[in-house]
Amino acid sequence: MAIEVNGKTIATTAAGYLENYADWDEDVAQALAAIESIELTEKHWDVIKYLRSEYIDNGQNQPMERAVLKDMGKLWGTKPTSKDLYTLFPLAPTKQGTKIAGLPAVMRKGGY
């Protein structure tokens, strides 16, 4: 499977994850979000950039929902709830967010 972004073909897995996370950029994220029927807001971008940073800069860490909540709370200056994250990414924040962030699929079970 593949997606077309700005005239470039980007390879994806059958589940829609990028085969190579280095192919990702913000235009690719917009295309992946559109496939997921998500219109990206500033808070979406905060989560996406956080997930990418954790994966790329922190030993391919794919944080669980609790860690995302804690770190987004620090960034946003509020205490978000799981419901807040699921409002952003209805099909599981760490899984759907990871897909839009162009990262490999999360293989662990659960989100907390």
C-alpha positions as CSV (number, residue, x, y, z in Angstrom):
1,M,0.0,0.0,0.0
2,A,1.1,3.6,-0.6
3,I,0.0,7.2,-0.3
4,E,0.7,10.1,-2.7
5,V,2.0,13.3,-1.1
6,N,3.2,16.3,-3.1
7,G,3.8,14.0,-6.1
8,K,5.9,11.5,-4.1
9,T,4.8,8.0,-3.4
10,I,5.2,7.0,0.2
11,A,5.1,3.2,1.1
12,T,2.8,2.2,3.9
13,T,2.0,-1.1,5.6
14,A,-1.4,-2.8,5.0
15,A,-2.5,-1.1,8.3
16,G,-1.5,2.3,7.0
17,Y,1.7,2.9,9.0
18,L,4.7,4.3,7.1
19,E,7.2,1.6,6.2
20,N,10.1,4.1,6.8
21,Y,9.6,6.8,9.4
22,A,12.2,9.0,7.7
23,D,9.6,9.5,4.9
24,W,7.5,11.6,7.3
25,D,7.0,15.3,7.2
26,E,4.1,17.6,8.1
27,D,2.5,17.1,4.7
28,V,2.6,13.4,5.1
29,A,1.1,13.8,8.6
30,Q,-1.7,15.8,7.1
31,A,-2.4,13.1,4.5
32,L,-2.3,10.4,7.1
33,A,-4.7,12.4,9.3
34,A,-7.1,12.9,6.4
35,I,-7.2,9.2,5.9
36,E,-8.1,8.8,9.6
37,S,-10.7,11.6,9.2
38,I,-8.8,13.9,11.7
39,E,-8.3,17.6,11.2
40,L,-5.0,18.4,13.0
41,T,-5.0,21.1,15.6
42,E,-2.2,22.5,17.7
43,K,-2.8,19.9,20.4
44,H,-2.7,17.1,17.8
45,W,0.7,18.5,16.7
46,D,1.9,18.6,20.3
47,V,1.2,14.9,20.7
48,I,2.6,14.0,17.3
49,K,5.8,15.8,17.9
50,Y,6.1,14.3,21.4
51,L,5.6,10.8,20.0
52,R,8.2,11.4,17.3
53,S,10.7,12.8,19.8
54,E,10.2,9.9,22.2
55,Y,10.8,7.4,19.4
56,I,13.6,9.1,17.5
57,D,15.5,10.7,20.4
58,N,14.8,8.3,23.2
59,G,15.7,4.8,22.1
60,Q,12.6,4.1,20.0
61,N,10.4,4.6,23.1
62,Q,6.7,4.3,22.4
63,P,5.2,5.8,25.5
64,M,2.0,4.5,27.1
65,E,-1.0,6.8,27.5
66,R,-0.2,7.6,31.1
67,A,3.2,9.1,30.1
68,V,1.6,11.0,27.2
69,L,-1.0,12.5,29.6
70,K,1.7,13.5,32.1
71,D,4.0,15.1,29.5
72,M,1.1,16.9,27.7
73,G,0.0,18.2,31.1
74,K,3.4,19.8,31.5
75,L,3.3,21.3,28.0
76,W,-0.3,22.5,28.1
77,G,-0.3,23.7,31.7
78,T,-3.4,21.7,32.4
79,K,-4.1,18.2,33.5
80,P,-5.6,16.4,30.5
81,T,-7.7,13.3,30.9
82,S,-7.8,10.1,28.8
83,K,-11.0,11.5,27.3
84,D,-9.1,14.6,26.1
85,L,-6.6,12.4,24.3
86,Y,-9.3,10.2,22.8
87,T,-11.1,13.3,21.6
88,L,-8.0,14.1,19.6
89,F,-7.3,10.5,18.5
90,P,-10.5,8.5,18.8
91,L,-9.0,5.1,17.8
92,A,-6.4,5.2,20.7
93,P,-4.1,8.1,21.2
94,T,-0.9,6.1,21.2
95,K,-1.8,4.0,18.3
96,Q,-3.6,6.5,16.0
97,G,-1.2,9.2,17.0
98,T,1.7,7.0,16.3
99,K,0.3,6.3,12.8
100,I,-0.1,10.0,12.0
101,A,3.4,10.6,13.4
102,G,4.8,8.2,10.8
103,L,6.1,5.8,13.4
104,P,5.9,1.9,13.5
105,A,2.8,0.3,14.9
106,V,2.7,0.0,18.7
107,M,2.8,-3.7,19.5
108,R,2.0,-3.7,23.2
109,K,-1.5,-4.3,24.6
110,G,-3.4,-1.7,26.5
111,G,-3.0,2.0,26.5
112,Y,-2.3,2.8,30.1
